[in-house]
Amino acid sequence: MAETVQQEMERLLTEEFSPTRLEIVNDSAKHHGHAGDDGSGESHFTVVIEAPAFADMSRVDRQRAVNRALGDIPGDRVHALAIQASAPTP
């Protein structure tokens, strides 16, 4: 059985960052009938990720790293992706 987009994002982010926290929230239902809703039920997501790899990165660099790790998903297969990326606090 093929992965859902949400499962694929979870796998890719786990492989790339070994996060201490990872939540992927499917927000698609909130955007039903709006721009970017392709009817798949997987068009809008929020990613909350915490990983040591983000410790020395700026907010913008963290977002870029997440987008790179997700490959063609943001902007191509998913219309909207909100990213909250942080490093663990000591």
N, CA, C and O atoms as CSV, one atom per row, in Angstrom:
chain,resi,resn,atom,element,x,y,z
A,1,MET,N,N,0.842,-1.195,0.000
A,1,MET,CA,C,0.000,0.000,0.000
A,1,MET,C,C,0.880,1.250,0.000
A,1,MET,O,O,1.858,1.325,0.744
A,2,ALA,N,N,0.540,2.202,-0.813
A,2,ALA,CA,C,1.325,3.429,-0.946
A,2,ALA,C,C,1.177,4.310,0.293
A,2,ALA,O,O,0.149,4.306,0.970
A,3,GLU,N,N,2.241,5.062,0.562
A,3,GLU,CA,C,2.215,6.012,1.670
A,3,GLU,C,C,1.302,7.180,1.335
A,3,GLU,O,O,1.173,7.567,0.174
A,4,THR,N,N,0.679,7.730,2.348
A,4,THR,CA,C,-0.007,9.005,2.171
A,4,THR,C,C,1.063,10.090,2.158
A,4,THR,O,O,2.208,9.839,2.537
A,5,VAL,N,N,0.701,11.279,1.729
A,5,VAL,CA,C,1.648,12.399,1.751
A,5,VAL,C,C,2.093,12.657,3.190
A,5,VAL,O,O,3.268,12.925,3.440
A,6,GLN,N,N,1.179,12.579,4.110
A,6,GLN,CA,C,1.515,12.811,5.519
A,6,GLN,C,C,2.532,11.776,6.014
A,6,GLN,O,O,3.491,12.134,6.698
A,7,GLN,N,N,2.336,10.524,5.684
A,7,GLN,CA,C,3.281,9.474,6.078
A,7,GLN,C,C,4.641,9.680,5.425
A,7,GLN,O,O,5.679,9.474,6.055
A,8,GLU,N,N,4.629,10.082,4.175
A,8,GLU,CA,C,5.889,10.335,3.471
A,8,GLU,C,C,6.653,11.488,4.114
A,8,GLU,O,O,7.869,11.413,4.288
A,9,MET,N,N,5.937,12.551,4.466
A,9,MET,CA,C,6.597,13.681,5.133
A,9,MET,C,C,7.198,13.239,6.460
A,9,MET,O,O,8.328,13.609,6.783
A,10,GLU,N,N,6.461,12.460,7.226
A,10,GLU,CA,C,6.967,11.975,8.509
A,10,GLU,C,C,8.233,11.135,8.314
A,10,GLU,O,O,9.205,11.302,9.050
A,11,ARG,N,N,8.225,10.251,7.346
A,11,ARG,CA,C,9.387,9.409,7.073
A,11,ARG,C,C,10.595,10.247,6.657
A,11,ARG,O,O,11.691,10.064,7.186
A,12,LEU,N,N,10.397,11.164,5.712
A,12,LEU,CA,C,11.500,11.989,5.215
A,12,LEU,C,C,12.110,12.856,6.310
A,12,LEU,O,O,13.332,12.958,6.417
A,13,LEU,N,N,11.266,13.474,7.118
A,13,LEU,CA,C,11.765,14.349,8.183
A,13,LEU,C,C,12.453,13.553,9.285
A,13,LEU,O,O,13.438,14.014,9.860
A,14,THR,N,N,11.945,12.373,9.579
A,14,THR,CA,C,12.575,11.518,10.585
A,14,THR,C,C,13.945,11.053,10.102
A,14,THR,O,O,14.912,11.064,10.863
A,15,GLU,N,N,14.025,10.646,8.838
A,15,GLU,CA,C,15.303,10.201,8.276
A,15,GLU,C,C,16.329,11.326,8.243
A,15,GLU,O,O,17.506,11.103,8.528
A,16,GLU,N,N,15.893,12.526,7.899
A,16,GLU,CA,C,16.820,13.651,7.734
A,16,GLU,C,C,17.271,14.259,9.058
A,16,GLU,O,O,18.441,14.613,9.206
A,17,PHE,N,N,16.357,14.384,10.024
A,17,PHE,CA,C,16.650,15.174,11.224
A,17,PHE,C,C,16.641,14.400,12.540
A,17,PHE,O,O,17.085,14.946,13.551
A,18,SER,N,N,16.163,13.170,12.579
A,18,SER,CA,C,16.026,12.418,13.845
A,18,SER,C,C,15.419,13.321,14.919
A,18,SER,O,O,16.038,13.545,15.959
A,19,PRO,N,N,14.225,13.835,14.678
A,19,PRO,CA,C,13.652,14.834,15.586
A,19,PRO,C,C,13.326,14.283,16.971
A,19,PRO,O,O,13.023,13.102,17.138
A,20,THR,N,N,13.399,15.176,17.956
A,20,THR,CA,C,12.967,14.846,19.308
A,20,THR,C,C,11.463,15.060,19.442
A,20,THR,O,O,10.831,14.542,20.363
A,21,ARG,N,N,10.905,15.818,18.524
A,21,ARG,CA,C,9.453,16.034,18.457
A,21,ARG,C,C,9.081,16.223,16.999
A,21,ARG,O,O,9.749,16.954,16.268
A,22,LEU,N,N,8.016,15.565,16.580
A,22,LEU,CA,C,7.523,15.740,15.214
A,22,LEU,C,C,6.016,15.567,15.213
A,22,LEU,O,O,5.496,14.513,15.580
A,23,GLU,N,N,5.333,16.603,14.802
A,23,GLU,CA,C,3.889,16.550,14.624
A,23,GLU,C,C,3.580,17.048,13.218
A,23,GLU,O,O,4.050,18.109,12.807
A,24,ILE,N,N,2.801,16.288,12.498
A,24,ILE,CA,C,2.353,16.722,11.183
A,24,ILE,C,C,0.831,16.743,11.234
A,24,ILE,O,O,0.182,15.707,11.382
A,25,VAL,N,N,0.284,17.931,11.110
A,25,VAL,CA,C,-1.155,18.128,11.232
A,25,VAL,C,C,-1.732,18.388,9.850
A,25,VAL,O,O,-1.290,19.288,9.136
A,26,ASN,N,N,-2.715,17.597,9.489
A,26,ASN,CA,C,-3.391,17.782,8.208
A,26,ASN,C,C,-4.484,18.833,8.389
A,26,ASN,O,O,-5.502,18.581,9.034
A,27,ASP,N,N,-4.262,20.005,7.818
A,27,ASP,CA,C,-5.206,21.130,7.919
A,27,ASP,C,C,-6.136,21.218,6.717
A,27,ASP,O,O,-6.882,22.189,6.591
A,28,SER,N,N,-6.108,20.238,5.841
A,28,SER,CA,C,-6.823,20.309,4.570
A,28,SER,C,C,-8.317,20.546,4.728
A,28,SER,O,O,-8.903,21.297,3.949
A,29,ALA,N,N,-8.940,19.927,5.712
A,29,ALA,CA,C,-10.389,20.071,5.892
A,29,ALA,C,C,-10.782,21.523,6.157
A,29,ALA,O,O,-11.877,21.949,5.789
A,30,LYS,N,N,-9.895,22.273,6.790
A,30,LYS,CA,C,-10.171,23.693,7.070
A,30,LYS,C,C,-10.185,24.538,5.797
A,30,LYS,O,O,-10.705,25.654,5.790
A,31,HIS,N,N,-9.610,23.999,4.721
A,31,HIS,CA,C,-9.460,24.752,3.474
A,31,HIS,C,C,-10.305,24.176,2.342
A,31,HIS,O,O,-10.112,24.526,1.178
A,32,HIS,N,N,-11.225,23.307,2.682
A,32,HIS,CA,C,-12.081,22.691,1.669
A,32,HIS,C,C,-12.794,23.762,0.845
A,32,HIS,O,O,-13.452,24.642,1.398
A,33,GLY,N,N,-12.660,23.683,-0.466
A,33,GLY,CA,C,-13.299,24.637,-1.360
A,33,GLY,C,C,-12.507,25.912,-1.586
A,33,GLY,O,O,-12.913,26.753,-2.388
A,34,HIS,N,N,-11.388,26.071,-0.897
A,34,HIS,CA,C,-10.555,27.264,-1.067
A,34,HIS,C,C,-9.489,27.012,-2.129
A,34,HIS,O,O,-9.339,25.897,-2.628
A,35,ALA,N,N,-8.765,28.050,-2.459
A,35,ALA,CA,C,-7.675,27.928,-3.423
A,35,ALA,C,C,-6.683,26.878,-2.949
A,35,ALA,O,O,-6.324,26.834,-1.772
A,36,GLY,N,N,-6.254,26.052,-3.854
A,36,GLY,CA,C,-5.266,25.034,-3.536
A,36,GLY,C,C,-5.850,23.727,-3.053
A,36,GLY,O,O,-5.125,22.740,-2.932
A,37,ASP,N,N,-7.141,23.691,-2.772
A,37,ASP,CA,C,-7.779,22.444,-2.355
A,37,ASP,C,C,-8.013,21.601,-3.598
A,37,ASP,O,O,-8.865,21.912,-4.430
A,38,ASP,N,N,-7.235,20.522,-3.707
A,38,ASP,CA,C,-7.339,19.683,-4.897
A,38,ASP,C,C,-8.294,18.508,-4.708
A,38,ASP,O,O,-8.425,17.664,-5.595
A,39,GLY,N,N,-8.955,18.449,-3.562
A,39,GLY,CA,C,-9.903,17.383,-3.295
A,39,GLY,C,C,-9.266,16.110,-2.769
A,39,GLY,O,O,-9.972,15.145,-2.474
A,40,SER,N,N,-7.943,16.087,-2.645
A,40,SER,CA,C,-7.240,14.886,-2.187
A,40,SER,C,C,-7.330,14.705,-0.679
A,40,SER,O,O,-7.118,13.606,-0.166
A,41,GLY,N,N,-7.644,15.779,0.027
A,41,GLY,CA,C,-7.618,15.718,1.480
A,41,GLY,C,C,-6.215,15.844,2.037
A,41,GLY,O,O,-6.005,15.698,3.241
A,42,GLU,N,N,-5.245,16.118,1.161
A,42,GLU,CA,C,-3.854,16.288,1.579
A,42,GLU,C,C,-3.229,17.486,0.856
A,42,GLU,O,O,-2.243,17.349,0.131
A,43,SER,N,N,-3.820,18.647,1.069
A,43,SER,CA,C,-3.353,19.844,0.379
A,43,SER,C,C,-2.745,20.893,1.306
A,43,SER,O,O,-1.991,21.754,0.854
A,44,HIS,N,N,-3.063,20.830,2.590
A,44,HIS,CA,C,-2.595,21.829,3.550
A,44,HIS,C,C,-2.121,21.124,4.823
A,44,HIS,O,O,-2.845,20.310,5.397
A,45,PHE,N,N,-0.894,21.445,5.261
A,45,PHE,CA,C,-0.325,20.803,6.449
A,45,PHE,C,C,0.406,21.811,7.321
A,45,PHE,O,O,0.859,22.854,6.849
A,46,THR,N,N,0.510,21.479,8.601
A,46,THR,CA,C,1.382,22.176,9.536
A,46,THR,C,C,2.378,21.155,10.058
A,46,THR,O,O,1.995,20.069,10.494
A,47,VAL,N,N,3.662,21.506,10.012
A,47,VAL,CA,C,4.717,20.654,10.540
A,47,VAL,C,C,5.315,21.349,11.761
A,47,VAL,O,O,5.759,22.494,11.686
A,48,VAL,N,N,5.317,20.638,12.880
A,48,VAL,CA,C,5.990,21.096,14.093
A,48,VAL,C,C,7.130,20.112,14.322
A,48,VAL,O,O,6.903,18.929,14.579
A,49,ILE,N,N,8.349,20.609,14.228
A,49,ILE,CA,C,9.509,19.730,14.340
A,49,ILE,C,C,10.559,20.361,15.252
A,49,ILE,O,O,10.865,21.549,15.154
A,50,GLU,N,N,11.092,19.542,16.127
A,50,GLU,CA,C,12.167,19.952,17.020
A,50,GLU,C,C,13.308,18.960,16.829
A,50,GLU,O,O,13.116,17.750,16.953
A,51,ALA,N,N,14.491,19.478,16.528
A,51,ALA,CA,C,15.629,18.599,16.285
A,51,ALA,C,C,16.936,19.307,16.637
A,51,ALA,O,O,17.072,20.510,16.412
A,52,PRO,N,N,17.886,18.572,17.182
A,52,PRO,CA,C,19.189,19.163,17.492
A,52,PRO,C,C,19.863,19.786,16.264
A,52,PRO,O,O,20.629,20.740,16.407
A,53,ALA,N,N,19.598,19.276,15.087
A,53,ALA,CA,C,20.213,19.801,13.859
A,53,ALA,C,C,19.893,21.278,13.631
A,53,ALA,O,O,20.614,21.962,12.905
A,54,PHE,N,N,18.827,21.768,14.240
A,54,PHE,CA,C,18.413,23.161,14.040
A,54,PHE,C,C,19.099,24.133,15.003
A,54,PHE,O,O,18.858,25.337,14.923
A,55,ALA,N,N,19.938,23.647,15.898
A,55,ALA,CA,C,20.504,24.464,16.975
A,55,ALA,C,C,21.209,25.726,16.483
A,55,ALA,O,O,21.030,26.792,17.073
A,56,ASP,N,N,21.987,25.633,15.441
A,56,ASP,CA,C,22.762,26.793,14.983
A,56,ASP,C,C,22.200,27.427,13.721
A,56,ASP,O,O,22.908,28.135,13.005
A,57,MET,N,N,20.923,27.171,13.452
A,57,MET,CA,C,20.298,27.713,12.238
A,57,MET,C,C,19.337,28.837,12.577
A,57,MET,O,O,18.716,28.848,13.640
A,58,SER,N,N,19.225,29.781,11.653
A,58,SER,CA,C,18.208,30.827,11.779
A,58,SER,C,C,16.841,30.234,11.457
A,58,SER,O,O,16.755,29.121,10.938
A,59,ARG,N,N,15.798,30.952,11.752
A,59,ARG,CA,C,14.443,30.491,11.455
A,59,ARG,C,C,14.294,30.202,9.959
A,59,ARG,O,O,13.720,29.184,9.573
A,60,VAL,N,N,14.808,31.094,9.129
A,60,VAL,CA,C,14.708,30.920,7.680
A,60,VAL,C,C,15.487,29.685,7.235
A,60,VAL,O,O,15.000,28.914,6.408
A,61,ASP,N,N,16.692,29.490,7.775
A,61,ASP,CA,C,17.489,28.315,7.410
A,61,ASP,C,C,16.804,27.019,7.839
A,61,ASP,O,O,16.888,26.013,7.136
A,62,ARG,N,N,16.132,27.037,8.978
A,62,ARG,CA,C,15.386,25.854,9.428
A,62,ARG,C,C,14.268,25.523,8.445
A,62,ARG,O,O,14.072,24.364,8.078
A,63,GLN,N,N,13.543,26.547,8.025
A,63,GLN,CA,C,12.446,26.320,7.080
A,63,GLN,C,C,12.980,25.812,5.746
A,63,GLN,O,O,12.393,24.916,5.140
A,64,ARG,N,N,14.076,26.376,5.295
A,64,ARG,CA,C,14.680,25.918,4.046
A,64,ARG,C,C,15.125,24.463,4.152
A,64,ARG,O,O,14.941,23.688,3.213
A,65,ALA,N,N,15.707,24.089,5.287
A,65,ALA,CA,C,16.166,22.715,5.488
A,65,ALA,C,C,14.990,21.736,5.459
A,65,ALA,O,O,15.090,20.659,4.870
A,66,VAL,N,N,13.889,22.109,6.089
A,66,VAL,CA,C,12.699,21.255,6.076
A,66,VAL,C,C,12.171,21.130,4.650
A,66,VAL,O,O,11.867,20.028,4.192
A,67,ASN,N,N,12.063,22.244,3.957
A,67,ASN,CA,C,11.583,22.195,2.563
A,67,ASN,C,C,12.487,21.332,1.682
A,67,ASN,O,O,11.998,20.561,0.857
A,68,ARG,N,N,13.801,21.461,1.856
A,68,ARG,CA,C,14.746,20.632,1.076
A,68,ARG,C,C,14.537,19.142,1.378
A,68,ARG,O,O,14.528,18.310,0.471
A,69,ALA,N,N,14.373,18.826,2.644
A,69,ALA,CA,C,14.193,17.421,3.041
A,69,ALA,C,C,12.915,16.832,2.453
A,69,ALA,O,O,12.838,15.628,2.207
A,70,LEU,N,N,11.916,17.678,2.229
A,70,LEU,CA,C,10.632,17.205,1.710
A,70,LEU,C,C,10.588,17.144,0.184
A,70,LEU,O,O,9.592,16.704,-0.391
A,71,GLY,N,N,11.651,17.579,-0.467
A,71,GLY,CA,C,11.740,17.452,-1.931
A,71,GLY,C,C,10.613,18.150,-2.666
A,71,GLY,O,O,10.402,19.350,-2.494
A,72,ASP,N,N,9.880,17.391,-3.496
A,72,ASP,CA,C,8.845,17.985,-4.343
A,72,ASP,C,C,7.491,18.126,-3.647
A,72,ASP,O,O,6.514,18.530,-4.277
A,73,ILE,N,N,7.424,17.799,-2.366
A,73,ILE,CA,C,6.129,17.860,-1.686
A,73,ILE,C,C,5.631,19.311,-1.541
A,73,ILE,O,O,4.528,19.619,-1.994
A,74,PRO,N,N,6.422,20.213,-0.917
A,74,PRO,CA,C,5.921,21.588,-0.772
A,74,PRO,C,C,5.819,22.293,-2.123
A,74,PRO,O,O,6.762,22.278,-2.914
A,75,GLY,N,N,4.692,22.896,-2.371
A,75,GLY,CA,C,4.510,23.686,-3.581
A,75,GLY,C,C,4.132,22.895,-4.815
A,75,GLY,O,O,3.582,23.452,-5.765
A,76,ASP,N,N,4.420,21.602,-4.814
A,76,ASP,CA,C,4.085,20.780,-5.971
A,76,ASP,C,C,2.955,19.819,-5.619
A,76,ASP,O,O,1.903,19.823,-6.259
A,77,ARG,N,N,3.176,19.011,-4.613
A,77,ARG,CA,C,2.167,18.033,-4.216
A,77,ARG,C,C,1.295,18.523,-3.062
A,77,ARG,O,O,0.201,18.004,-2.842
A,78,VAL,N,N,1.781,19.520,-2.328
A,78,VAL,CA,C,1.022,20.119,-1.230
A,78,VAL,C,C,0.952,21.616,-1.492
A,78,VAL,O,O,1.966,22.258,-1.769
A,79,HIS,N,N,-0.249,22.162,-1.401
A,79,HIS,CA,C,-0.447,23.580,-1.708
A,79,HIS,C,C,0.153,24.489,-0.632
A,79,HIS,O,O,0.799,25.486,-0.955
A,80,ALA,N,N,-0.058,24.151,0.643
A,80,ALA,CA,C,0.390,25.030,1.728
A,80,ALA,C,C,1.022,24.207,2.831
A,80,ALA,O,O,0.491,23.174,3.239
A,81,LEU,N,N,2.178,24.683,3.315
A,81,LEU,CA,C,2.895,23.998,4.386
A,81,LEU,C,C,3.373,25.041,5.379
A,81,LEU,O,O,4.228,25.867,5.057
A,82,ALA,N,N,2.825,25.004,6.584
A,82,ALA,CA,C,3.285,25.873,7.665
A,82,ALA,C,C,4.343,25.087,8.443
A,82,ALA,O,O,4.127,23.924,8.784
A,83,ILE,N,N,5.488,25.721,8.723
A,83,ILE,CA,C,6.578,25.035,9.390
A,83,ILE,C,C,6.938,25.761,10.670
A,83,ILE,O,O,7.188,26.966,10.670
A,84,GLN,N,N,6.961,25.011,11.760
A,84,GLN,CA,C,7.432,25.510,13.050
A,84,GLN,C,C,8.599,24.623,13.436
A,84,GLN,O,O,8.401,23.533,13.973
A,85,ALA,N,N,9.814,25.079,13.167
A,85,ALA,CA,C,11.014,24.288,13.406
A,85,ALA,C,C,11.836,24.923,14.513
A,85,ALA,O,O,12.057,26.134,14.517
A,86,SER,N,N,12.292,24.096,15.457
A,86,SER,CA,C,13.084,24.611,16.567
A,86,SER,C,C,14.080,23.556,17.018
A,86,SER,O,O,13.989,22.382,16.657
A,87,ALA,N,N,15.036,24.015,17.820
A,87,ALA,CA,C,15.998,23.121,18.447
A,87,ALA,C,C,15.506,22.839,19.863
A,87,ALA,O,O,14.821,23.673,20.455
A,88,PRO,N,N,15.847,21.672,20.413
A,88,PRO,CA,C,15.441,21.391,21.789
A,88,PRO,C,C,16.076,22.415,22.739
A,88,PRO,O,O,17.204,22.863,22.531
A,89,THR,N,N,15.345,22.762,23.756
A,89,THR,CA,C,15.894,23.680,24.760
A,89,THR,C,C,16.553,22.855,25.865
A,89,THR,O,O,16.035,21.815,26.270
A,90,PRO,N,N,17.689,23.330,26.340
A,90,PRO,CA,C,18.412,22.565,27.380
A,90,PRO,C,C,17.646,22.489,28.679
A,90,PRO,O,O,18.120,21.884,29.641
